[in-house]
Amino acid sequence: MKKHTAAGVIAGSLIAIVLSALQPMIYPLSVMLCITPIALAALYAWGGVIPAAILSVGTVGSLAGFAIASAETMGEMAISPVLAGIGALTALVLPGIVSVWLMEKRLPFFKRMLISVGVQTAALLICVAYVYLVMKADLADIMTGMFRSVIDQQSIEVQKMLLQSFYDVGMLTKESVEGLTSGFVTPADVRKALDQVFELSNYQLKQTLPATLIGSGVLTGIMTTYFPSLISVKRGAEPVIPHVPLYGWFMPSHLVGGVTICLASGLALQLMGNQSAMAVMVVFSLLATYLCIIQGMAAITRRFREVGAGKGARIGLIGASLVFAPTFLQYAGIASALFGRKGVVSVWMRKKMEEMENDREDDDE
C-alpha cells in the first residue's frame, strides 16, 4: 500500500477540523446531500486514518455541543446531546466508515456504490424512525424548529434581509413584505412574518421529506464511492482500487424498467385519489430525475471525450449544465438510456436484427 504523504495528512487534518467546527451549519443540508460521509471517505483516501478520525470525532462532538447550546431556544423540540451525538454517528459517520471499509476490501466499483447507497439511505431512515417512535416527534417539526431557533438569534436587520429572500422564492405574500419595508416595524411584525414563512416551509418539508431523504441517500452513496475512489487512483494507491470514470457509466436495462414501473405506479395511485399518492409520486419522480441527470452527465462526458475535448472543458460543461440546464441533462439521460449504444431500445433493436439475420441464414440453408 502506497503511504500517504505528510502534506496530505496535515492538510487533511486541517480540513477535518474546519468541517467539524462547521457541522451545525452543514448538517441541515443532509436532507439533500450528506457532506460529512463524502468528506470522511475522501479525507481517508487523501490523508489516511488521522484526518478521517478527526472528522468522525469532531462531527459527533460538534453536533452534541450544538444540541446543548440550542436547548434553551428549542424548548420542547430540543434534542439531548446524547441523541444528537448518536444521530451524527449513525447518519454521518458510520456510512463514511462503511465506504472506507468497502474501498479497503477492493470490492468492484458499482458493488461498492450499491452498498453505500443502501447503507446511507438506511442510516437516514433509521434516524427518522427513531425520532418518530422514541421522541414522538416529527422530524420536519424538529428541523423547522432548529432552523427557526437560529433565525431568532439574529438581529432584526438580518431577519428582515432573510424575509426579503423568502419573499423572492415565493414564501411570503407581497402585502407582508410591504408591511415590513414601509413605516415603523416592530419585532412582533417580524415574528409574525417569520411565523408565516416557517408554517409554509414546515408543510412543504412534510410533503417532500421522504423523497429528499431517499434522494440524499442515493446521491451521497454515489459520491461517497466515486470521489474517494478517484482520489485513490490519482494518488496511486496499491493494490489498485477498482474505479470506473464517469464516461464509463451506463444505466442497466433493468434499472430503466424499474424506474418506468415506479413512475407508472405513482401515477396510478394519484389517479385513484390515494392520499399518499403525492408523497409516493414525489419519491419516484425525484429518484428518476437524479438517475436521468447522472446518465445524461455520463453520456455527454463520453461524447465529448470521443471528439477529443479536454478534461477541463468536459468538467466545465457538466458543471454549467448542472447549474443552468439540469433539465437538458435529464432529457439527455433519458435519450441515452433508451437510444444510446447500450440503451434499452437500441439493445432490443440489435437483438431483433440479429434474430432476423439468423432466421434468413437458416432459410438460405
N, C-alpha and C positions, 0 to 999 in steps of 0.2 A: 504494500500500500504506500503510495507516494505521500510523504509527510506534508502537513500544512506549513506554510511559511510563517515566520514570526510576525511579519507585517500583516498577514491575513488574520492571525489570531488577535492581534492588538486592535486592528481596525474593526473586526467583527465584534469584539468585546465592547468597544465604544458605541457602536451602533446598537448593540443589545441593551446597553444601559439607557440610551436615549429612548429607545422604543418602550422599555419598561416604564420609564417616567411618563410617557405619553399615553399609557394604556387607558386611563379614564376618558381620554378624548377619542381613542381609536376603537375601543370595544363596541360603541353603538353601531359602527359600520359593519359589525359581524352579521347583522341581519342580511346584508347584501353580499359581503365578502369578508371572510376571516383572515385578516392580515397577519396575525401573530403566528399561526402554524406555518404559513408560507415562509415568513421571515425566519422562523426557527429552523426549518429544514434547509433553507438557503444558507443561513449562517453556519450551520454544521458543515455543509458541503464546501464552504469557503474557508472557514476558520477552525473547524473541528468542534470538539466537545465543549470547550470553555465558553465560547460565545453562546452556544445553544443552551448550556446550563444557566448562564447569567440571565438570558431572556426568559427561560422557564421559571426560575425562582422569582425574578423581578416582576413577571406578569402576575403571578399569584399574589405576591406581597403588595403590589401596587393597587390591584383591584380590591383586595381586602382592606387596605388603608383608605381607599376612596369610599368604601361602604361605611366605615367608621365616621369619616368626615361629613358624609351626606346624610347621616342617620337623622339628624335634627330637622333638616328641611324636608326629608321624605315623609316623615310622620308614619302613618300606618303602612305605607308602601316600602318602608325601609327594609333593606336586606342585611342580615347579620354578616359580619366579616368572615365568619367560618363558611357560610353558604356561598358568599361571593368568591372566596378562595377555591372552594370545591368546584364551583361553576367554571371558573377560569381554568382550573386544572383539567376538567372534563372536556370543555368545548374548545379550548385554545391550545393547551399544552400537549395533551395526550395524542390528538391527531397528528401533530407535528412529529412527535416521538415515533409514532407508528410509521409515518412516511420515511423517517430516517432508518428505522429498522428494516423496512422493505427494501430500501436502497442498499443497505449493507448486505442484505441477503442476495442481491443481484438478481431479483426476480425480473421477468420480462416487463418492458415499459408499460404496456397497456394493462397488464395484470396488476401492476402496482397502482396504476391510475384508478382502476375499477375498485380496488380495495380501499384506497384513500378516499374516494368519493363516498363509499359506503360508510366508512368509519366516521368521517366528518359529519355527514348527514345524520347518522345515528347519534353522535355526540350532541348535536344541536337539539334534536328531538327529545333526547333524554333529559336535557336541562329544562326544556319547556314542560315536559310531563312532570318533572319533579316540582317545579314551581306551581303547577296547577293542582297536583294531587296533595302535596305536603303543605304548601303555603296557602292553598285555597285561593289563589290569586291568578289573574290573567296576566300573561307576560306582556301583552300590549299595554295594559294599565301600568305595569311597573316601569316599562321603558318610557312611556309618556311622562310618568311622574318623575323619573330621574332626569329626563331632559328638561322638564319644567323647573325642577329644583336648580339646575344650572342656570337657566334663563333668569329665574327670580333673584339670583345673586348678583346680576349685572345692574349697572346704573340705569336710570330712566332713559338717558340719551341712547345707550346701547340697545335697550329694549325697543325704543321707537325705530331705530335703524333696522332691527330684526323684523319688526312688524311690517315695515315697508317691503322687505324681502319676501315676507309671507304673502303680502298682497300681490307682488309681482308673479307669484306662482299660483295665484287663484285661491288662497286660503283665507282671504279677508274680503269683505264687501267694500265697495267704493265709499259708502257712507261712513264706515268705520274708520277708514284711513283719513277721510276729510275731517272727521271729528278730532283726529289726533294731530293734524297739521295746521289747524286753524283755531285761534283763540287760546284760552288758558286750559292746559291739560293737567289733570291731577293723576297721581299714582293709581287711583281707583279706575280711571278711564283706561289706563294702560293695562291693568289687570283684567278688566272686562274684555278688552280686545284679545289678550292672550288666552283667556278662557275660551273664546270663540275659536281661536287657532287650534288649541290643543283638543278641544272637543271634536273638531273635524279630523285632525290628524289621528286621534285615537280610533275613530270609526274606520278610517281608511286603513290603518295599521291592522285592525282586527280582520278586515276583509282580505288583506294581501299577505299577512304574516306567514301562513302555511307555505304559500308559494315562494316567498322570498327566502325563507329558511331553507327549504329544499334546494332552491336555486343557489343559495350561498354554499351549501354543502357540495353541490356539483362543481361550481366554479373553483372553490377552494381546493377540493380534491385534485382537480386538473392542474392547477397552478402549483400545488404542493408537490406534485410529481414532476412537472415539466422544468421549472426553474432550478431546483437543486440538481436534477439530472444534467441539465445543460451546463451548470457551473462545474460540476464534477468532471464532465467531459472536457471542458475548456481547461480545467486545471491539470488534466492528465492523470486522473485517479486510476490506480491499478489495484486489483483487476478492473478491467473496463466495466463501467456501469451501463447497462442497456439503455439506449436513448434513441427516440425517433423524432427528428426535426419536424416542425410544423408542416412542411411541404409533403411529408410522408403520411399525413393523417387522412384517412378515408372513413366515412360513416358506413358501417356494415349494413347490409340489406335488411337484416332482422331488426336493427335499430330504427331504420326508416319505417319499417312496418309497424313497430311498436309505437312510434310517435304518431303515426297516422291513426292507429286504433285508439290511442289515448284521446286525441283531439276529437275523433268521431264520437267516442263515449261521452266526453264532456258536453259536446253539442247536443247529443240525445237527451242527456239529463236536463239540460237547460230548456229544451223544447217541451219536456214533460212537466216543467214547472217545479222541479225538485228544488227545495230551499237551499240545499248545499251545493247546487249545481254551479253557482257563481264561483265559490272557492275552489271547487274541483277544476273548473274551466281555467281559472287563473293559473293554477299549478301546472296543468298540462300545457297551456299556451306559453308560459314563461320558460319551461324546460325545452319546448320545441324551438322557441326563439333562440335560446342560448346555443343549442346544438346546431341550428342552421347557421348562426353567425360564426361559430367556430369552423364549421365546414366551409363557409364562404372565405374565411381568412386563409384556410389551408389551400383552397382552390386558387385564390388569387396569388398567394405566395408561390405556389407550384408553377403557375403560368408565367409569372414574371421571372422566375428563376430559369425557366426554359428558354426565354428570349434573351437571357444574359444580363438582366438588371442586377445591379449591385445590392449587397445586403442592406446597406443604409437606405437605399431607395425603397426596398421592399418593406422595411420596418416603418419608414416614414409614411408610406401609402396605407399600410394597415392601421397605423395609429390615427391618421387623418380620417380614415373611413370609420373607425370606431367612434370618433368624436363627432364627426359631421354627417356621416351617412351610414348609420348602423342598419337601416332598412335595406340599403343596397347590398350590404354583406349578407343579410338574411336571405334575400332573393337569390343572390349568387350561390349561397349554400344550398338552397332548395334545388336550383338548376343543376348544381354539381352532384347532389345526392341522387337525382333522378336520371340526368343525361350525361354525367361525366364519364370518364373512362371506366370507372368502377361503379357507376350509378345503377340503380335498380332497373330502370328501363333499358339502359344500354346493355347490361349483362343479360337481361331477358331476351333482347333482340338478337344478340350474338348467339345465344344458346339456340334460339329458334332457327337462325340461319344455318348453324352447324347441323341441326337436325334435318333441315330441308336438304342440305348438301349431302348428308349421309343417305337420305331416302333416295335422292337422284342416283347416287352411286350404286345403291342396291338395285334400282330399276334397270340401270345400264348392264349390270351383271346378269 
